[in-house]
């Protein structure tokens, strides 16, 4: 990679000529090309997001600028030795190119034009990458992650998740099960030791943070004990239960992985999912709890929880019926039951591992190495993300709520 902007040397303009020729009318040639970081430090942990900018000449002699988005791995020893075991780029490419496009086609066949994610592209190279349309050209943007999403944003995301989940369940009836990589998700036996290291580090810091909160005596002892065996329980309890309603989860549903589009009055009107690198077949609780625990505003997270679950269930039921799902459709009570049963896994995982990074201020030290390391720099980074006022406010509200739902019971 180049010294100052994380752009791999193999990214050259000629790789993208066919895509530009296919997508730009009267394309003649690329006149200039540059690639640069699309996001500031602290917005991506496992990968690097790049923007590719092309100055293009058309057949009539005029010029235009076009852009694409490209994701590549971090060029680190940790990625090569540990994170690569999850085959995230291979899985994400398959999800974009095959499964999501199938879901969208299923809706077109019943008269609905539902788009779930940006268009993806392929180029003739063996390197790990994901290449996507630039949604910002259509006015899409991310929200400020530290602010959280208001109830209108949350409802839009939950409706889109319900559409995704419904199509993913019906697809199994039509075409059979997803590949084994989708059944395991994060539950990769090759990555067990690394995952346990991450979880133990995050659990320890979440407990330290909780000790500073009023009322922590209620739940702290149980929460600390859960942290000691969390990884073993997580690997066991998040396997898909054949007796339950299962879906293909997005797997990483937090606000930076959702792009929003707005109308002229700045009301949110559309959203697409990105970062489809760790999908998992299993309980819908994964996406629903992960999203609400990491990405909703403090005022929404608990006060509007039941309202939002009813909203999600209504759209899940509607879209399962539209796609003619043949089995029993989960009731609202069924959804609440699986959410409670999965609180000790997906809700806790989201709050310990993901929410601190979501709420943290921007930092050049935001990377997986510092999240799990024990250097002075790593310790300063963990202090930054686990002990700021923002995370403490969320923890003070949510930990007692989880305790009363039985999430810390062993």
C-alpha positions in Angstrom: 0.0 0.0 0.0 1.1 3.5 -0.5 2.7 5.2 2.5 0.0 7.6 3.5 -3.4 6.6 2.3 -3.8 2.8 2.5 -4.3 2.4 -1.3 -2.9 -0.9 -2.5 -0.5 -0.6 -5.5 -2.5 -3.1 -7.6 -5.4 -0.6 -7.9 -4.9 0.8 -11.4 -7.3 2.6 -13.7 -7.3 0.0 -16.4 -9.0 -2.5 -14.1 -12.2 -0.4 -14.1 -12.5 0.5 -17.8 -15.1 -2.2 -18.7 -17.3 -1.1 -15.8 -17.2 2.5 -16.9 -17.8 1.6 -20.5 -20.9 -0.4 -19.4 -22.3 2.3 -17.1 -21.4 5.6 -18.8 -23.1 6.3 -22.2 -20.6 7.3 -24.9 -17.6 6.5 -22.8 -14.3 6.9 -24.7 -11.4 6.7 -22.2 -10.2 7.4 -18.7 -8.1 10.6 -18.7 -7.2 10.7 -15.0 -7.6 8.4 -12.0 -7.0 8.6 -8.2 -7.9 6.5 -5.2 -8.1 7.8 -1.6 -9.5 7.0 1.8 -13.3 7.5 1.9 -13.7 7.5 5.6 -11.7 9.2 8.4 -10.0 7.2 11.2 -12.3 5.4 13.5 -15.1 4.6 11.0 -13.9 1.2 9.9 -12.0 -1.4 11.9 -11.4 -4.6 9.9 -11.3 -3.0 6.4 -10.3 0.1 4.5 -13.0 1.9 2.4 -11.6 3.8 -0.6 -13.2 6.2 -3.1 -12.1 5.8 -6.7 -12.4 9.0 -8.8 -12.2 8.9 -12.6 -12.0 11.8 -15.0 -13.5 10.5 -18.2 -13.6 11.7 -21.8 -16.8 10.9 -23.8 -17.0 10.3 -27.6 -18.2 13.8 -28.3 -15.1 15.2 -26.6 -16.7 16.4 -23.4 -15.5 15.3 -20.0 -17.2 14.1 -16.8 -16.2 12.8 -13.4 -17.4 9.4 -12.0 -16.8 7.6 -8.8 -16.9 4.1 -7.3 -16.4 2.8 -3.8 -14.0 0.0 -3.0 -13.3 -2.0 0.1 -9.9 -3.7 0.7 -8.4 -5.4 3.8 -6.1 -3.7 6.2 -2.5 -4.6 5.4 -1.7 -5.8 8.9 -0.3 -9.0 10.4 -3.5 -9.3 12.6 -5.6 -9.4 9.4 -3.5 -11.9 7.7 -3.1 -14.3 10.7 -6.6 -14.0 12.3 -9.3 -11.9 10.6 -8.7 -13.5 7.2 -9.9 -16.9 8.6 -13.5 -15.6 8.4 -13.2 -15.3 4.5 -15.1 -12.0 4.8 -14.4 -10.8 1.2 -15.4 -14.1 -0.4 -18.6 -14.2 1.6 -19.4 -10.5 1.0 -19.0 -10.8 -2.7 -21.3 -13.8 -2.9 -23.9 -12.0 -0.7 -23.9 -8.9 -2.9 -23.7 -10.7 -6.3 -26.0 -13.6 -5.6 -28.2 -13.7 -2.6 -29.2 -10.0 -2.3 -29.9 -9.9 -6.0 -32.1 -13.0 -5.6 -34.1 -11.4 -2.8 -34.7 -8.3 -4.9 -35.8 -10.4 -7.8 -38.3 -12.3 -5.6 -40.0 -9.0 -4.8 -40.0 -7.8 -8.4 -41.9 -11.0 -9.3 -44.7 -10.0 -6.9 -44.7 -6.4 -8.2 -42.5 -4.7 -5.6 -39.4 -2.7 -6.5 -37.4 -3.2 -3.3 -33.6 -2.5 -3.3 -31.6 -3.7 -0.4 -28.0 -2.7 -1.2 -25.9 -0.8 -3.7 -25.0 -2.4 -7.1 -21.8 -4.4 -6.9 -19.2 -5.0 -9.6 -16.4 -7.5 -10.4 -13.0 -6.8 -11.9 -10.4 -9.3 -13.4 -8.0 -9.6 -10.4 -7.4 -12.2 -7.7 -6.9 -9.7 -4.8 -9.5 -9.3 -2.0 -11.9 -6.4 -2.7 -15.5 -5.3 -2.8 -16.4 -2.8 -5.5 -19.7 -0.9 -5.3 -21.6 2.0 -6.9 -21.1 5.3 -5.1 -24.4 5.9 -3.3 -23.5 9.5 -2.5 -24.3 10.3 -6.2 -27.9 9.6 -5.3 -27.8 11.6 -2.2 -27.3 8.8 0.3 -25.2 9.4 3.4 -24.3 8.0 6.8 -25.6 9.6 9.9 -23.3 10.7 12.7 -22.8 7.5 14.6 -22.3 9.1 18.0 -25.8 10.7 17.8 -27.8 7.5 17.3 -30.8 7.1 15.1 -34.2 8.6 15.9 -37.4 6.6 15.7 -38.1 7.4 12.0 -34.7 6.1 11.0 -35.1 3.0 13.2 -38.5 2.2 11.7 -37.1 2.5 8.1 -34.2 0.2 9.0 -36.4 -2.3 10.7 -38.8 -2.4 7.7 -35.9 -3.0 5.4 -34.6 -5.7 7.7 -38.1 -7.3 7.7 -38.0 -7.3 3.9 -34.5 -8.9 3.9 -35.4 -11.5 6.5 -38.7 -12.5 4.8 -37.0 -13.0 1.4 -34.2 -14.9 3.0 -36.6 -17.3 4.7 -38.6 -17.9 1.6 -35.5 -18.5 -0.5 -34.6 -21.5 1.6 -38.0 -23.0 0.7 -37.3 -22.5 -3.0 -33.6 -23.2 -3.3 -32.4 -25.0 -0.2 -30.0 -24.0 2.5 -27.3 -21.4 2.4 -23.6 -22.5 2.3 -21.9 -23.6 5.5 -20.0 -20.3 5.8 -23.4 -18.6 6.3 -24.5 -21.0 8.9 -21.5 -20.3 11.1 -21.1 -16.5 10.6 -18.9 -15.4 13.4 -18.9 -18.9 14.8 -15.8 -20.0 13.0 -13.8 -22.7 14.9 -10.6 -21.6 13.3 -11.1 -18.2 14.8 -12.2 -19.3 18.3 -9.1 -18.3 20.2 -8.9 -14.9 18.6 -12.6 -14.3 19.2 -12.3 -15.3 22.9 -9.4 -12.9 23.3 -11.6 -10.1 21.8 -14.5 -11.0 24.0 -12.6 -11.3 27.2 -11.0 -7.9 26.6 -14.3 -6.3 25.8 -16.1 -7.9 28.7 -13.4 -6.9 31.2 -13.6 -3.3 30.0 -17.4 -3.2 30.0 -17.4 -4.5 33.6 -14.9 -1.8 34.6 -17.0 0.8 33.0 -20.1 -0.5 34.8 -18.4 -0.2 38.1 -18.5 3.6 37.7 -22.3 3.7 37.3 -24.9 4.3 40.0 -26.9 1.1 40.8 -24.3 -1.3 39.4 -24.6 -3.5 42.5 -27.9 -4.9 41.0 -26.2 -6.6 38.1 -22.4 -6.3 38.1 -21.6 -9.7 39.7 -23.8 -11.6 37.3 -22.5 -9.6 34.3 -18.9 -10.3 35.3 -19.5 -14.1 35.6 -21.2 -14.1 32.2 -18.1 -12.4 30.7 -15.9 -15.3 32.0 -17.6 -17.9 29.8 -19.2 -15.7 27.2 -17.4 -17.1 24.1 -18.2 -20.7 24.9 -21.8 -19.8 25.5 -21.9 -17.6 22.4 -20.6 -20.4 20.1 -23.2 -22.8 21.6 -26.3 -20.7 21.8 -26.1 -18.8 18.5 -26.3 -21.9 16.3 -29.5 -22.0 14.2 -32.3 -23.9 16.0 -34.2 -25.9 13.4 -37.4 -25.6 15.5 -37.4 -21.8 15.3 -38.0 -19.4 12.5 -34.6 -18.6 11.0 -33.4 -16.0 8.5 -30.2 -14.9 6.8 -29.0 -12.0 9.1 -27.1 -9.1 7.7 -24.8 -9.8 10.7 -23.4 -6.3 11.3 -26.4 -4.0 11.4 -25.0 -0.8 12.9 -25.4 2.8 11.6 -22.2 3.1 9.6 -23.3 0.0 7.6 -26.6 1.7 6.6 -26.8 4.5 4.0 -29.8 6.9 4.2 -31.5 9.0 1.5 -33.6 12.1 2.3 -36.3 14.2 0.7 -36.2 17.9 0.1 -37.4 18.6 3.7 -34.6 16.3 5.0 -37.0 13.6 6.1 -35.5 10.1 5.7 -37.1 8.2 2.9 -34.8 5.2 1.9 -31.9 3.1 3.2 -29.6 0.5 1.8 -27.4 -2.0 3.7 -23.6 -2.1 3.1 -20.8 -4.2 4.6 -22.3 -7.7 4.1 -19.2 -9.5 5.2 -20.4 -11.6 8.2 -24.0 -12.7 7.4 -25.3 -15.5 9.5 -28.3 -17.9 9.1 -30.1 -18.2 12.4 -32.4 -16.2 14.7 -33.6 -12.8 13.6 -32.7 -11.7 17.1 -29.1 -11.2 15.8 -30.0 -8.3 13.5 -32.8 -6.8 15.5 -31.0 -6.7 18.9 -27.6 -5.8 17.3 -29.2 -2.9 15.5 -31.3 -1.5 18.3 -28.5 -1.9 20.9 -25.8 -0.2 18.8 -27.6 2.4 16.7 -30.7 3.8 18.2 -30.7 7.0 20.2 -30.6 6.8 23.9 -34.2 8.1 24.1 -35.4 5.4 21.7 -33.4 2.3 22.7 -35.6 1.2 25.7 -38.6 3.6 25.7 -39.6 2.7 22.1 -38.3 -0.9 22.1 -41.7 -2.6 22.2 -43.2 -0.2 19.6 -40.3 -0.9 17.2 -40.6 -4.7 17.6 -44.3 -4.5 16.8 -43.5 -2.4 13.7 -40.8 -4.9 12.6 -43.2 -7.8 13.1 -45.9 -6.2 11.1 -43.7 -5.8 8.1 -42.1 -9.2 8.5 -45.6 -10.8 8.4 -46.7 -8.7 5.4 -43.7 -9.6 3.3 -43.8 -13.3 4.2 -47.4 -13.3 3.1 -46.5 -11.5 -0.2 -43.8 -14.0 -1.0 -46.2 -16.9 -0.1 -44.2 -18.3 2.8 -45.6 -21.8 3.4 -44.9 -22.3 7.1 -46.4 -20.7 10.2 -45.6 -17.0 10.4 -44.1 -16.0 13.8 -46.5 -14.1 16.0 -45.5 -10.9 17.8 -45.2 -13.0 21.0 -42.9 -15.4 19.2 -40.6 -12.5 18.2 -40.5 -11.2 21.8 -39.7 -14.6 23.1 -36.7 -15.1 20.8 -35.5 -11.6 21.6 -35.5 -12.4 25.3 -33.9 -15.8 24.8 -31.1 -14.2 22.7 -30.5 -11.2 25.0 -27.5 -13.0 26.7 -25.8 -13.4 23.4 -26.6 -10.8 20.7 -27.7 -7.9 22.9 -24.7 -8.4 25.2 -22.3 -8.9 22.3 -23.5 -5.7 20.7 -23.2 -3.6 23.9 -19.8 -4.9 25.0 -18.1 -5.2 21.6 -19.7 -2.8 19.2 -21.5 0.1 21.0 -18.3 1.5 22.6 -16.7 1.9 19.2 -19.9 3.4 17.7 -20.2 6.1 20.4 -16.5 6.8 20.7 -15.0 10.1 19.4 -13.0 9.9 16.1 -9.5 8.5 16.8 -6.5 7.6 14.6 -6.0 4.7 17.0 -9.3 3.1 16.2 -8.4 -0.4 14.9 -8.7 -4.0 15.9 -5.1 -4.2 17.1 -5.7 -1.6 19.7 -9.1 -3.1 20.7 -7.4 -6.4 21.8 -3.8 -5.3 22.5 -2.2 -4.4 25.8 0.3 -1.7 24.7 0.2 1.8 26.1 -1.5 3.0 23.0 -4.1 0.1 23.2 -4.9 0.9 26.8 -5.4 4.6 26.0 -7.8 3.7 23.2 -9.9 1.4 25.4 -10.0 4.1 28.0 -11.3 6.4 25.3 -14.1 4.2 24.1 -15.3 2.5 27.4 -15.1 5.4 29.8 -16.5 8.5 28.0 -19.8 10.1 29.1 -21.7 8.9 26.0 -21.1 5.1 26.6 -21.8 5.5 30.3 -25.2 7.0 29.7 -26.2 4.1 27.5 -24.8 1.5 29.9 -26.5 3.1 32.8 -29.9 2.7 31.0 -29.5 -0.6 29.3 -27.6 -2.8 31.8 -30.5 -2.8 34.4 -33.0 -3.4 31.6 -31.0 -6.4 30.4 -30.7 -7.7 33.9 -34.4 -7.7 34.4 -34.9 -9.5 31.1 -32.6 -12.3 32.4 -29.7 -11.5 30.0 -27.1 -12.0 32.7 -28.5 -15.2 34.1 -26.2 -18.2 33.7 
